[in-house]
Each structure stands twice: as structure tokens, then as C-alpha cells.
Amino acid sequence: MDSGQGTGAHLADGTPATTGPGEGGWHYLLDDGLDPAGRHPVHAVRGSRPPGPDAPDRPNPRHGRPLPDPVPADAPAPGLPPLDAGRRPAGRALLAWLEDARAPRLCRLSGSSGSGRTHLLTWLAAACPPDHPRPGRRVHALLDAEGLTVRSATARLADLLGLTAGDPADLLEVLQDGTPRTVVVTDLDRAGGPRLPDTPVQLARDLLAPLLSVPWLLLVVEAADGPAADLLTAAAPTGAVLDLDHPQWTDPAQYAAWCARLPGHPVDPDATHPSPALAQLAARTPDAKPDPALPPAARAAALADTWWQALPGAERDALTALAGADGPLSTELWATLPGAGGEAVVHAAAALLPPPPIADRWRLRPAELAHRVAAGSPPVDHPAMMWEVAGGIPVRPDGGPDLAASDPERLALLLRHASAADPASPMLDEIDLLLHAEPATVTAAFRHAEEAGVPPTALATAWRLAAPDRSALARPADRAAVLHAHLTGRDETAAAHCAALADARWRTVWSRPAPGPCAVAPGAGPLAGRLLLADGTHLHLVDPATGRPAPGPVLPAVPLTERHPRALAAVPSGGAVLLNASGALLPAAAGGAAGPPPEVLAALAGCTAVAAHGDALVTGRADGLTTCAVLPAGTAHRPDAPLHEGPVTAVGAAAADGGTLVASGGEDGRVWTWMPGRPPLPAPVDRRPHPVTAVALGSTPEGLLLAAAWSDGLLRLRRWGDRHRGADLRLGGPVRSLAVTPDGLVVAALPEAVLAVALTG
């Protein structure tokens, strides 16, 4: 495996080293003696600085405190899964790179099409599960980039990591939690599909290159030499490269034994070494005689010509139909395509292809074979294909298409051809079609329309904000629910249609766009009954029932210098307290009233979460403790011991049982409640395997309501003491701030929107 040389451990003047992607990206301050281009544990990072010229430094609360590993060091290690085609040397090299603390953070797999890159990385992920007993052998996400756009790849990667993000900036923000992760990306060169040829470069530039700045994140990417690979090299000049076309990564004896077991025609291992797909194609080609003196790609092109000429006419037609599908297909759908010849012919044609990396998802491979079939085939008539594919959709008794009963793969194929025929296809306005088709295809179709200059519709905007390319939104009803949330205020007819399809226990009352991350809090004192909203530029006063500017006295525009507010708390004077991303509490005047006195803020310095109710100001700390301070009296209450293992990430408070009920959420995924002067409950009221991002409590006409959100995007609403009533919902992005209004609305702040939702049962 080739790699560059590391850079110096610290700067020439002796100051700690920094690492980052350059202007516009995240930068990190490292301990002395560390290589900025290397990989670093979180406890060796002193702090970070987000993008932007005026962004404040963020101290790292884990600096100097190594993370404990929950897996015992003496736990037995599982055996490695088999690795065929003589690829054990390449597999051993990848395992060694993973476990080498001095190795670079990037490893790129290159080689010609059919060299086994995807198969090798799939093996690596299977050999290195996230809970592997050896910390150095853990892969936390395997992302197949084929057909994905930047947004769908970001949403899917976040989902695989137990996070939620709609765009790369969101993902970079949530990855600042210091958790070590290894991400494997396959098929970068097939990202976007044929209609979006620039997507591999966009994905490398906008998502993968920024990820390489995170000191505790490792990235393994399958990408052949080309513009996308060049961008990764520019972002990580010292990155390792494993080129599977080089013979040292394939054991000749094992490869020859594997070739001898291939069904079909005899294969000369010396003529096909080291390409598995070349050997598989040779076994399916009579009189195959690849020239071992040629590079693998040239051998594949020559072999594809021989293979094509030997094909029977029916199988050739079937493979031509597959080539026109613009993406991988199951044999069942392939057999229904015009010209495919039916099930028997398709199975015979599939037997003439190298097997697909994913079971029963057929496409022409290696790439030279696809090029040969395309060269011998007429251009695809996309409108005709669209109507032929549509003819296979089941029909309702009233004669209309039964999209709910149709195969999502068929609907995706229909949408691909419709988008290719017309980027502004009316099918992009068919909500039911979009709900039941494969989501990545829908996202790609909207992206194709955007690149063609088609103005975004309300549905396109809602789809982007909903980010439905996640396993948690696999059901059409779940996608309808989140689309309903983001269509509210944009297209009420479409929003109502989605709400009916969702049949959820909640509804969106209002939605308003946001210019960036926001924080919300119920007003207090003279501003009671209003909603305070900090959007990173100003502090606004909002009517909680409508989301519009509140009636009555106009709140002066209060400028804010903090672009990423973490939490907001209103105090009885009418002022507010803002917790910024660096952990500082800032007073914010509201309606002419000042916030709490500076000495109170100074006493609460170093908190990680803040909320208020009445005279009580509640804060959380990095050591897991929460404090409830009564402002006029200057008294403070806290549990005898920390309720959380690790930092408190969110707090809330409400009146209950003659006192103040405090709720706290932590990085440990737990939600606790307690009251000053009383012992906490014996167990948390909720827990999930993801950090809590926001909590809120509120007294409503139906009783006390608890809202909690986690890093994977789940928002849980529960009425107090009722385990079976409430709702679990997802709104498409990370919920970073919550408020419960006296009327029972739950206001959720997302990176690009603020929404108010209500339980319906």
C-alpha cells in the first residue's frame, strides 16, 4: 500500500499543531507532538473552530480524558470471513492500515473496473463490525454511493452512523461529538447515475473531503483514478492508495485455485490475473484468450468484444434491455422490460454475466462490457420505455394506477426514464408516486431537474428538507408524515394529502423557514405567552399558535453574534440567556428588559445546557450534573450524584406538584427527571442508544408533556405518566432545540426550519 510521508508534529514556533481542510472548513487544535495529517484520539484535541471568519473556538470537554472502551480487552475476536480470488494480501493490508495509529486517515482503493474493489470493501465491513473486540478493527458505516446525490449520500451516511443530517454542513456539525468512526464508501464513481455525471466529483468535494478534516474519523473510499480521486488526494496528500491492479495484492496460487473452480469455460489464470471480473467473464466466453501483456482494462475491452460476438440473439436483446435501464435491476423486473424476452431468456442472459456484488441487482460489469453493449445497441427511447414500464403497474378497481401495490423498484425505473425524457416531468408532482418509489431515485430526479434549471416546487423543497433517504423512513406512511411537516405553509393541499396518508398520532400546525440553526424558548414575565426564537442573527418574538411575528408591542430586532445557538432560556425580567456552541452563557435583552445580572452568568460558566421556568434557571455540565438555581434567592439545588455518564446535552423545566420539575438529557442517551429537594426517580424515564440533542417540559391542558430528541433524528412526545400515548416522529433533520407551549404545541428547531407539532390522540 502506497502512502505519503507525514508532516511535522508541531509548528516551528512550538505551538500546538492544527489540522483542517483549509479556508472554509473545520480546524482543530492538537496537542504537541502530533502529526496534523495523522489520526488522533479525541482526548488529544484541545478544541475546534467551525467554518467562518468570526467563528469562536470551541473547547473540547474530552481533552485529556481518554474514552473508555465498553468491550473487554480480553474478549475473544471473531474469525475473519472468507476472502476469495486470492485477495488475502489486500485484505491483510487493509486490516493493517486500520490498526496502524500512525497511518493516514484516508485509504483509497483504486484499480480497473472488475478488479474486486467493492467485494473487498464489503468483506472489510463484514470482518470489522462496529462492536469488534479490537477497537482498531471497527467499521461503523458502509455506504454504497451508486446512484446517490450529495444530499442522499449525506442523509444515508448519517443514518448509518446513528445520526441525522440533511447536508454536509449538518453532518460535520454532528460529527464534532468526538466519537471515533471508520466510514467505508463503495462505488464513488457510480454516484448520481448516468443523468448526473458530475456527482462523483461533487460528492468527493462537498462531503468526503470535508470529512477528512475530522481528526478521529477514518475514511476508506473506492474510487478509480480520475477527477474525484484527485480531489480526495488534494484533501489528504499523504493518504494511502491500494491499487488492486498491482499484482502484489493477489496471491497467484490462491487466484489460480479460485479460477479453476469457476463454472463454464476453462480460465487461464495467468491471462486474467489479478482481476476477478475478468476471470468470471472469461469463464463465460468461448475461446477467450486475453493477452496478459495488456493492462486489465485493455484485456477487458478485448474480451468484451469476443463475449459480445458469441452471444445468442435472444440473450443479446435481453442484455440490451438491461443496459437501457440506467441502473441495477432485479431479474424479476428485468424480465418485464420490452425486448428482454421474458423470465427464461433473462435467466439465461444473467448466467452470461459476472455475478453482481449485491444479490439479484444486475448491471453490466466490468465497465468495458457495458460500453461494448451500449456501442452495439440503439439509443434508449426514454418516453417509450416510460410508458412500457408504467404498463406493469397494478390497476385499482376504478381503473387508476395502484401505486401502493406496485414494486418500488418499478416505480424508480419509471421515474428514471421520465426524468431522462423531461427533467421537469409532471411525475415529479405526483406525491403518491414519490412516496412509493425508491427514495434515492426521487432525490436524483429532483437534482436532475435542479441542474436543468427547473424552478424548485414546494414538493421539491419539502422532499429536500425531509431527507427521506434513510432506513427509518422506509415506509411510505413515514415519508408522508415528514413531507406533511415540510409542506405545511408551502402547499396546504399537498400537506393535507400527506397527512391523510400518514395516519399519524401527530400533525404539524405551522412551519417557517430558518436561515440556519435556531433555538427556541417560551417567553417569561412580560413576554409570557409568546415564543422567543434565536436564529443566529436576531432574537425574534413569535406567536406560538401561528409562527408569525407576535402581535402587540414589537420586539426590537436584537442582533446576535452567535451563529450556532445551542440553547435559549427566557427569564422573568423579560430578558433571555443564550448558550452558544462554545459553552458561554450570553445575556440577550428582549423587549427592553435585560437578562440576569453578570454575576449570575459568571457563576453558571462552563455549562453544556440551559433552560428556565419561572424563577428557576436550570443548567447542565460536562460531568453529568444538573443544577437548578433560583435567581432571586441565589440558591442552587442539584442531585447528590450525576445522573448522566458524560456531558448533559439538554435540559428543560416546568411547574409540577407544587414545585419545579427538571428534565435532563445526556450524551449517554438517557432522559432523567427530578425535583429540587426530592430524590430523583430510581431509573431514567427514557433511554436510547444515541445522544440526546434536546428536551422540553410543559404544562398543557391535557397534562404535563415531555418532549425529547436524539441524535438519530427521533423526536418522542409523551404525556406524563402515560407510556402508551404520544408519538415518535422524525422531521428530516436534527432537532437541536425544543419548547412546549401552554396550549400543548411542541416547537422544534431544525437547521433550516422551525415547526410546531401537536399530538392528535
C-alpha positions in Angstrom: 0.0 0.0 0.0 1.4 3.4 -1.0 1.2 6.4 1.2 2.9 9.8 1.5 5.1 11.0 4.4 3.6 12.7 7.4 4.2 16.3 8.1 5.8 17.8 11.2 4.4 17.1 14.7 4.0 20.8 15.6 4.6 24.2 14.3 8.0 25.8 14.0 7.4 28.2 16.9 6.4 25.3 19.2 2.7 26.0 19.2 0.3 23.0 19.0 -0.4 21.7 15.5 -3.6 22.3 13.8 -5.4 20.2 11.2 -8.1 21.3 8.8 -9.1 21.3 5.1 -8.2 25.0 4.6 -10.3 28.0 4.3 -14.0 27.4 4.8 -13.6 24.1 6.8 -13.3 23.0 10.3 -10.0 23.4 12.1 -8.7 21.6 15.1 -6.1 22.5 17.8 -4.0 19.4 18.6 -1.7 18.5 21.5 2.1 19.0 21.0 3.9 16.2 19.1 1.0 15.2 16.9 1.1 15.0 13.1 -1.7 17.2 11.6 -2.1 14.7 8.8 -2.4 11.7 11.0 -5.3 10.2 13.0 -5.9 11.5 16.6 -7.9 10.3 19.6 -10.5 12.8 20.7 -8.7 13.4 24.1 -5.6 14.7 22.1 -7.7 17.5 20.5 -7.8 20.7 22.6 -10.6 22.3 20.6 -12.1 23.2 17.2 -13.1 26.1 15.2 -16.1 25.9 12.8 -16.1 27.5 9.3 -16.4 31.2 9.1 -14.1 34.2 9.7 -15.7 35.2 13.1 -16.5 31.7 14.5 -15.4 31.3 18.1 -13.2 28.4 19.2 -14.9 25.5 20.8 -13.0 23.9 23.7 -13.1 20.2 23.7 -14.6 18.9 27.0 -13.0 15.5 26.5 -9.5 16.9 26.1 -7.1 14.8 28.3 -9.8 12.3 29.2 -9.5 9.1 27.1 -12.7 7.4 26.2 -13.4 4.1 28.0 -13.9 1.1 25.7 -17.0 -0.9 26.7 -15.6 -4.1 25.2 -13.2 -6.1 27.4 -9.7 -6.2 26.1 -9.6 -10.0 26.6 -12.9 -10.6 24.7 -12.4 -13.3 22.0 -12.0 -11.9 18.5 -14.3 -13.4 15.8 -12.7 -15.2 12.9 -12.4 -13.5 9.5 -14.9 -14.3 6.8 -13.5 -16.0 3.7 -11.9 -13.8 1.0 -11.8 -15.4 -2.4 -9.9 -14.7 -5.6 -6.6 -14.7 -3.8 -7.3 -11.3 -2.3 -5.9 -12.2 1.2 -2.8 -9.9 0.8 -5.1 -7.0 0.0 -7.3 -7.9 3.0 -4.4 -8.1 5.3 -3.1 -4.7 4.1 -6.5 -3.1 4.8 -6.6 -4.6 8.3 -3.0 -3.4 9.0 -3.9 0.1 7.9 -7.0 0.2 10.1 -4.9 -0.8 13.2 -1.9 1.4 12.5 -2.2 4.5 14.7 0.5 6.2 12.5 -1.3 5.6 9.2 -3.1 8.4 7.4 -6.8 8.9 7.8 -7.6 8.2 4.2 -7.2 4.9 2.3 -8.3 4.8 -1.3 -9.0 1.6 -3.3 -8.2 2.0 -7.0 -8.0 -0.3 -9.9 -9.8 -1.1 -13.1 -13.5 -1.9 -13.2 -14.0 -5.5 -12.1 -10.8 -5.6 -10.0 -12.9 -6.5 -7.0 -12.9 -3.2 -5.1 -16.5 -3.3 -4.0 -16.2 -7.0 -3.0 -13.1 -6.3 -0.9 -14.6 -3.4 1.0 -17.8 -5.4 1.6 -15.6 -8.1 3.1 -13.8 -5.5 5.2 -17.1 -4.2 6.7 -18.2 -7.8 7.5 -14.8 -8.6 9.1 -14.8 -5.4 11.2 -18.3 -4.9 12.7 -18.8 -1.8 14.9 -18.7 -3.9 18.1 -15.5 -5.8 17.2 -13.4 -6.6 20.4 -10.4 -4.9 18.9 -11.0 -1.1 18.7 -8.8 -0.8 15.7 -10.9 -3.2 13.7 -14.3 -1.4 13.6 -16.1 -0.2 10.6 -19.1 1.9 11.6 -20.7 2.6 8.2 -20.6 1.0 4.7 -22.1 3.5 2.2 -22.9 2.3 -1.3 -22.7 5.6 -3.3 -24.1 4.2 -6.6 -27.0 6.4 -7.7 -26.8 8.7 -4.8 -26.5 12.5 -4.8 -24.7 14.6 -2.3 -27.8 15.1 -0.2 -29.0 11.5 -0.4 -25.5 10.2 0.4 -25.2 12.6 3.4 -28.6 11.6 4.8 -27.9 7.9 4.3 -24.4 8.1 5.9 -25.7 10.0 8.9 -28.4 7.3 9.3 -25.9 4.5 9.2 -23.9 6.3 11.9 -27.0 6.8 14.2 -27.1 10.5 13.3 -29.3 12.7 11.2 -28.2 15.3 8.7 -29.6 16.8 5.5 -26.5 18.3 4.1 -22.7 18.0 4.6 -22.5 21.0 6.9 -25.1 19.4 9.2 -23.1 16.2 9.2 -19.9 17.9 10.0 -21.6 19.7 12.9 -22.9 16.4 14.5 -19.6 14.6 13.9 -17.9 17.1 16.3 -19.0 14.8 19.2 -15.5 13.2 19.3 -16.7 9.7 18.7 -14.1 7.6 16.7 -15.6 6.3 13.5 -14.5 4.5 10.4 -16.5 5.0 7.2 -16.3 2.9 4.1 -17.6 4.2 0.7 -18.0 2.0 -2.3 -18.8 2.8 -5.9 -18.0 6.6 -5.7 -17.5 6.6 -9.5 -21.2 5.5 -10.0 -22.7 8.2 -7.8 -25.6 10.1 -9.3 -26.1 7.7 -12.2 -26.0 8.5 -16.0 -28.1 11.6 -15.7 -25.8 13.3 -13.2 -22.2 12.6 -14.4 -20.7 15.3 -12.2 -21.9 13.8 -9.0 -18.8 11.8 -8.1 -16.7 15.0 -8.1 -19.4 16.8 -6.2 -19.6 14.0 -3.6 -15.8 14.0 -3.2 -15.6 17.8 -2.9 -18.7 18.6 -0.8 -18.9 15.5 1.5 -15.9 13.3 1.6 -13.1 15.9 1.5 -14.6 17.8 4.5 -14.9 14.5 6.4 -11.2 14.1 6.1 -10.6 17.1 8.3 -12.2 15.3 11.3 -9.2 14.0 13.4 -11.0 11.0 14.8 -12.6 9.8 11.6 -11.1 7.3 9.1 -12.3 7.0 5.5 -11.9 4.1 3.1 -13.1 5.1 -0.4 -13.4 3.0 -3.6 -12.5 5.4 -6.5 -10.6 4.8 -9.7 -8.0 7.3 -10.8 -9.8 10.4 -12.1 -11.2 13.8 -11.0 -13.0 12.5 -7.9 -9.9 10.7 -6.7 -7.8 13.8 -7.4 -10.0 15.8 -5.1 -9.5 13.3 -2.3 -5.8 13.3 -2.9 -5.7 17.1 -2.7 -7.6 16.9 0.6 -5.3 14.2 2.0 -2.0 14.3 0.1 -0.5 11.7 2.4 -3.4 9.3 2.1 -2.7 5.6 1.4 -3.6 4.1 -2.0 -4.3 0.4 -2.6 -4.3 -0.3 -6.3 -5.9 -3.7 -7.0 -4.4 -3.8 -10.5 -1.0 -4.3 -8.9 -0.2 -8.0 -8.7 1.3 -8.0 -5.2 -2.2 -7.6 -3.7 -3.4 -11.0 -5.2 -1.8 -14.4 -4.2 -1.1 -16.1 -7.6 -1.6 -19.7 -6.2 -4.9 -18.9 -4.5 -6.1 -16.9 -7.5 -5.3 -19.9 -9.8 -7.2 -22.3 -7.5 -10.2 -19.9 -7.4 -10.2 -19.7 -11.3 -10.1 -23.5 -11.5 -13.4 -23.6 -9.6 -15.3 -21.2 -11.8 -18.1 -22.8 -13.8 -18.1 -22.6 -17.6 -15.1 -22.5 -19.9 -11.6 -23.1 -18.6 -9.8 -19.9 -17.5 -6.1 -19.2 -17.8 -5.2 -17.5 -14.5 -2.0 -16.0 -15.9 -4.1 -14.3 -18.6 -6.6 -12.8 -16.2 -4.6 -12.1 -13.1 -5.3 -10.1 -10.9 -8.9 -9.2 -12.0 -11.7 -11.4 -10.6 -14.3 -10.0 -13.0 -12.0 -10.6 -16.0 -11.7 -14.3 -15.0 -15.5 -14.6 -14.5 -16.1 -13.1 -17.9 -13.5 -15.4 -19.5 -15.3 -18.4 -18.0 -18.5 -17.2 -19.8 -16.8 -16.6 -23.1 -15.8 -19.5 -25.5 -12.3 -19.2 -27.0 -11.4 -16.4 -24.6 -7.7 -15.6 -24.9 -6.8 -12.4 -23.0 -3.4 -11.1 -23.7 -1.5 -11.0 -20.3 0.8 -8.3 -21.7 -2.1 -5.8 -21.8 -3.3 -3.8 -18.7 -6.5 -5.2 -17.2 -8.8 -2.5 -18.8 -7.5 -3.3 -22.3 -7.8 -7.0 -21.7 -11.4 -6.5 -20.5 -12.3 -4.4 -23.6 -10.9 -7.1 -26.0 -12.6 -9.9 -24.0 -15.9 -7.9 -24.1 -15.8 -7.9 -27.9 -15.3 -11.7 -28.0 -18.0 -12.2 -25.5 -20.5 -10.0 -27.4 -19.9 -11.7 -30.7 -20.5 -15.1 -29.2 -23.9 -14.1 -27.6 -27.1 -15.8 -29.0 -29.6 -13.3 -30.4 -32.2 -13.6 -27.6 -29.7 -13.1 -24.8 -28.2 -10.2 -26.6 -31.6 -8.5 -26.7 -32.1 -9.2 -23.1 -28.7 -7.6 -22.2 -29.5 -4.6 -24.4 -32.7 -4.1 -22.4 -30.7 -4.3 -19.2 -28.2 -1.7 -20.5 -31.1 0.7 -21.2 -32.4 0.6 -17.6 -29.8 3.2 -16.4 -29.2 1.3 -13.1 -29.2 -2.1 -11.5 -32.3 -4.3 -11.7 -33.7 -7.4 -10.2 -34.2 -10.3 -12.6 -38.0 -10.1 -11.9 -38.2 -6.5 -13.2 -35.6 -7.1 -15.9 -37.7 -9.9 -17.4 -40.7 -7.5 -17.8 -38.7 -4.9 -19.9 -39.6 -4.5 -23.5 -37.3 -6.7 -25.6 -36.0 -8.7 -22.6 -37.7 -11.8 -23.8 -39.2 -13.0 -20.5 -38.1 -14.8 -17.5 -36.3 -17.8 -19.1 -34.3 -15.6 -21.5 -33.3 -13.2 -18.7 -32.1 -16.0 -16.5 -30.1 -17.4 -19.4 -28.6 -13.9 -20.1 -27.8 -13.4 -16.4 -25.8 -16.6 -16.5 -23.5 -15.0 -19.1 -22.7 -12.1 -16.8 -20.2 -11.9 -13.9 -22.3 -12.2 -10.7 -23.4 -8.8 -9.2 -21.8 -7.5 -5.9 -25.3 -7.4 -4.4 -27.5 -10.4 -4.9 -30.1 -10.1 -7.7 -29.2 -6.4 -8.6 -27.9 -6.9 -12.1 -26.0 -4.4 -14.2 -23.3 -4.8 -16.9 -19.9 -5.2 -15.4 -17.0 -4.6 -15.9 -17.4 -1.2 -17.4 -15.8 -2.2 -20.7 -18.6 -4.8 -21.1 -21.2 -2.1 -20.5 -19.5 0.1 -23.1 -19.5 -2.7 -25.7 -23.2 -3.4 -25.2 -24.0 0.3 -25.5 -22.0 0.6 -28.6 -23.9 -2.2 -30.2 -27.4 -1.0 -29.2 -29.7 1.7 -30.4 -30.2 4.8 -28.2 -32.8 4.4 -25.5 -36.2 5.8 -26.3 -37.0 7.1 -22.8 -40.6 8.2 -23.4 -41.4 4.8 -24.9 -39.6 3.0 -22.1 -41.5 5.1 -19.6 -44.9 4.0 -20.9 -43.8 0.4 -21.2 -42.7 0.3 -17.6 -45.9 2.1 -16.5 -47.9 -0.7 -18.1 -46.7 -3.1 -15.4 -48.2 -1.1 -12.6 -51.2 -2.8 -11.0 -54.6 -1.2 -11.6 -57.2 -0.3 -9.0 -60.9 -1.3 -9.4 -61.6 2.3 -10.6 -59.1 2.0 -13.3 -56.3 4.2 -11.8 -52.8 3.0 -11.1 -52.4 1.2 -7.8 -49.0 2.7 -6.8 -49.2 1.3 -3.3 -49.4 -2.2 -4.7 -46.5 -1.6 -7.1 -42.9 -2.6 -6.7 -40.8 0.4 -5.5 -38.1 -0.7 -8.0 -40.5 -0.5 -10.9 -41.6 3.0 -9.8 -38.0 4.0 -9.5 -37.3 2.8 -13.1 -40.4 4.6 -14.3 -39.2 7.8 -12.7 -35.6 7.4 -14.1 -37.0 7.2 -17.7 -39.4 10.1 -17.1 -36.7 12.3 -15.7 -34.4 11.4 -18.6 -37.1 12.2 -21.1 -38.0 15.5 -19.4 -36.2 16.9 -16.3 -39.4 18.8 -15.5 -41.6 15.7 -15.8 -45.1 16.0 -14.3 -44.4 12.8 -12.5 -42.3 14.8 -10.0 -45.6 16.4 -8.9 -47.2 13.0 -8.2 -47.0 12.7 -4.4 -48.2 9.1 -4.3 -45.5 8.0 -6.9 -42.8 9.7 -5.0 -43.9 8.1 -1.7 -43.7 4.6 -3.1 -40.7 4.8 -5.3 -37.1 4.1 -4.1 -36.2 7.4 -2.4 -32.7 7.8 -3.8 -34.1 7.8 -7.3 -36.6 10.5 -6.4 -33.7 12.6 -4.9 -31.7 12.1 -8.1 -34.7 13.1 -10.3 -35.1 16.4 -8.3 -31.4 17.0 -8.6 -31.5 16.5 -12.3 -34.4 19.0 -12.6 -32.4 21.5 -10.5 -29.3 21.2 -12.7 -31.6 21.6 -15.8 -32.7 25.0 -14.4 -36.2 23.9 -13.4 -37.5 26.1 -10.5 -38.0 24.2 -7.3 -41.6 23.3 -6.4 -43.0 23.2 -2.9 -42.8 19.4 -3.1 -39.1 19.5 -4.2 -38.3 21.8 -1.3 -40.2 19.6 1.2 -38.5 16.5 -0.2 -35.1 18.1 0.3 -35.9 19.1 3.9 -37.5 15.8 4.7 -34.3 13.9 3.6 -36.2 10.6 3.3 -33.1 8.6 2.1 -33.0 6.8 5.5 -34.0 3.4 6.7 -36.1 5.0 9.4 -38.4 6.4 6.7 -38.6 3.2 4.7 -42.4 3.0 4.9 -44.4 5.3 2.6 -46.6 6.4 5.5 -43.5 7.6 7.4 -42.3 9.6 4.4 -45.8 11.0 4.0 -45.7 12.2 7.6 -42.4 14.1 7.3 -43.4 15.5 3.9 -46.6 16.8 5.6 -44.5 18.6 8.1 -42.5 20.5 5.5 -45.3 21.1 3.0 -47.3 22.9 5.8 -47.1 26.6 5.0 -45.9 25.8 1.4 -48.7 23.8 -0.2 -51.6 23.2 2.2 -53.5 20.9 -0.2 -50.5 18.6 -0.6 -49.8 18.8 3.1 -53.3 17.6 3.9 -53.0 14.8 1.4 -49.8 13.6 3.0 -51.3 13.9 6.5 -54.1 11.6 5.4 -51.7 9.1 4.0 -49.5 9.2 7.1 -52.3 8.4 9.6 -50.0 9.6 12.4 -50.8 10.5 16.0 -49.4 14.0 15.4 -49.8 16.9 13.0 -47.9 19.9 12.0 -49.6 23.2 12.9 -47.2 25.6 11.3 -43.8 25.7 9.7 -41.5 28.5 8.9 -38.1 28.5 7.2 -35.0 29.4 9.2 -31.7 30.9 7.9 -29.7 28.5 9.9 -29.6 26.7 13.3 -32.1 28.1 15.8 -33.0 27.9 19.5 -36.5 28.4 20.9 -37.9 29.0 24.4 -41.3 30.1 25.8 -41.3 33.7 26.9 -41.5 34.7 30.6 -42.5 37.7 32.6 -43.8 40.4 30.3 -43.3 38.2 27.3 -45.3 35.2 28.7 -47.5 33.6 26.1 -45.0 34.4 23.3 -42.2 32.4 21.9 -38.6 33.5 21.8 -36.6 32.4 18.7 -32.9 32.9 18.2 -31.9 32.2 14.6 -28.3 33.0 14.8 -28.7 36.6 13.5 -31.5 38.1 15.7 -33.8 37.3 18.6 -37.4 37.3 17.5 -40.7 37.3 19.3 -43.2 34.8 17.7 -46.8 33.9 18.2 -46.6 30.3 19.2 -50.0 29.5 17.7 -49.1 30.6 14.2 -45.3 31.0 14.0 -45.8 34.6 12.7 -44.4 37.7 14.4 -46.3 38.1 17.7 -49.0 40.8 17.9 -48.7 43.6 20.4 -45.6 45.5 21.2 -43.0 44.9 18.6 -39.8 43.3 19.8 -36.8 45.3 18.8 -34.5 43.5 16.4 -31.9 42.1 18.8 -28.7 41.3 16.9 -26.9 38.1 17.9 -23.2 37.4 17.2 -23.6 33.7 17.8 -24.4 31.9 14.5 -24.9 28.5 16.2 -27.1 29.0 19.3 -27.2 25.8 21.4 -30.0 26.7 23.8 -32.2 29.6 24.8 -33.8 30.4 28.1 -36.2 33.2 28.9 -36.0 34.8 32.4 -38.8 36.6 34.4 -37.4 40.0 33.7 -38.3 39.5 30.0 -34.7 39.0 29.0 -33.1 35.8 27.8 -30.0 33.8 28.2 -28.3 32.2 25.1 -25.9 29.3 25.4 -23.5 29.4 22.4 -21.7 26.5 20.8 -18.5 27.3 22.8 -20.3 26.8 26.1 -20.6 30.5 27.0 -23.8 32.0 28.5 -24.7 35.3 26.9 -27.4 37.8 28.1 -29.8 38.9 25.4 -32.1 41.9 26.0 -35.7 41.4 24.9 -38.4 44.0 24.8 -36.2 46.5 26.6 -35.6 44.1 29.5 -32.1 43.0 30.5 -31.2 39.4 31.2 -29.9 38.1 34.5 -27.0 40.0 36.2 -23.5 39.3 35.0 -22.5 37.7 38.4 -25.2 35.0 37.9 -24.0 34.2 34.4 -20.4 34.0 35.7 -21.4 31.6 38.4 -23.0 29.4 35.7 -20.0 29.4 33.4 -19.0 26.1 31.8 -22.4 24.7 31.4 -23.4 22.5 28.5 -27.2 23.1 28.5 -29.6 25.7 29.9 -33.4 26.2 30.4 -35.6 28.3 32.6 -39.0 28.2 34.2 -40.3 30.9 36.4 -37.5 32.0 38.8 -35.5 28.8 38.1 -32.6 28.6 35.8 -31.5 25.1 35.0 -28.1 24.2 33.7 -26.2 21.0 32.8 -22.5 20.3 32.9 -19.9 18.1 31.2 -19.6 15.9 34.3 -23.2 14.8 34.1 -24.5 17.1 36.9 -27.6 19.3 36.6 -28.2 22.4 38.7 -31.5 24.3 39.4 -30.7 27.9 40.5 -33.4 30.2 41.9 -32.5 33.6 40.6 -33.9 36.0 43.2 -32.8 33.9 46.2 -29.4 32.9 44.8 -29.9 29.3 45.9 -29.0 26.3 43.9 -30.1 22.7 44.0 -28.7 19.6 42.4 -28.9 15.8 42.8 -26.4 14.2 45.1 -24.7 12.4 42.2 -24.5 12.9 38.5 -27.5 11.4 36.7 -25.6 11.0 33.4 -22.4 9.3 32.3 -20.8 12.0 30.3 -22.0 15.5 29.5 -25.5 16.8 29.9 -26.6 17.8 26.4 -30.1 19.3 27.1 -32.3 20.4 30.0 -35.9 21.5 30.5 -38.2 22.6 33.3 -41.9 23.0 34.1 -44.2 23.5 37.1 -45.4 20.3 38.6 -46.8 19.1 42.0 -46.2 22.5 43.7 -42.6 22.8 42.6 -40.2 22.7 39.6 -39.8 19.5 37.6 -36.4 19.3 35.8 -35.7 17.1 32.9 -32.2 16.4 31.5 -30.8 14.5 28.5 -27.3 13.3 28.1 -24.7 12.1 25.8 -25.4 8.7 27.3 -28.9 8.7 25.6 -30.8 8.9 28.9 -33.6 11.3 29.9 -33.9 11.8 33.7 -36.4 13.9 35.7 -36.0 15.2 39.3 -37.3 18.0 41.6 -35.3 20.2 43.9 -35.5 18.9 47.4 -36.6 15.5 46.4 -34.6 12.4 45.3 -34.7 11.6 41.6 -36.6 8.6 40.3 -34.8 5.3 40.5 -34.4 5.0 36.7 -34.4 7.3 33.8 -37.8 8.0 32.2 -36.4 7.1 28.8 -33.2 5.9 27.2 -32.0 5.1 23.7 -28.5 4.2 22.3 -28.0 7.7 20.9 -27.1 11.1 22.5 -30.0 13.4 23.4 -30.0 16.6 21.4 -33.0 18.4 23.1 -35.6 18.1 25.8 -38.5 20.2 26.9 -41.2 20.0 29.5 -44.5 21.9 29.6 -47.8 22.1 31.4 -50.7 21.7 28.9 -54.5 21.4 29.1 -54.0 17.6 28.8 -51.4 17.5 31.5 -47.6 17.6 31.6 -45.9 16.9 28.3 -42.3 15.7 27.8 -40.5 16.1 24.5 -37.1 14.6 23.9 -35.0 14.3 20.7 -32.0 12.1 20.0 -29.1 12.4 17.5 -30.6 9.9 15.1 -33.5 12.4 14.5 -36.1 10.7 16.6 -38.4 13.1 18.4 -40.5 11.5 21.2 -43.6 13.2 22.6 -45.1 11.6 25.8 -47.8 12.8 28.2 -46.6 12.4 31.7 -47.3 9.1 33.3 -48.7 7.6 30.1 -46.4 5.1 28.4 -48.9 4.2 25.6 -50.0 7.6 24.4 -47.9 10.0 22.5 -45.9 9.7 19.3 -42.5 9.0 17.9 -41.7 11.2 14.8 -39.0 12.3 12.5 -38.8 15.7 10.9 -35.9 15.2 8.5 -33.1 16.9 10.4 -31.5 17.0 13.8 -33.8 18.6 16.4 -31.5 21.0 18.3 -33.9 22.9 20.5 -37.5 22.2 21.8 -40.2 24.2 23.6 -43.6 23.2 24.9 -46.2 25.9 24.8 -49.1 26.2 27.3 -51.5 25.2 24.6 -49.7 21.9 24.1 -47.7 22.6 20.9 -44.2 21.3 20.7 -42.0 23.7 18.8 -38.9 22.0 17.2 -35.9 23.9 15.8 -34.1 22.2 12.9 -31.2 23.5 10.9 -33.4 25.0 8.1 -36.9 25.2 9.7 -38.9 25.7 12.8 -42.0 23.6 13.2 -44.9 23.4 15.7 -46.5 20.0 16.1 -49.4 18.7 18.2 -50.5 15.3 19.4 -53.8 14.3 17.9 -54.7 11.4 20.3 
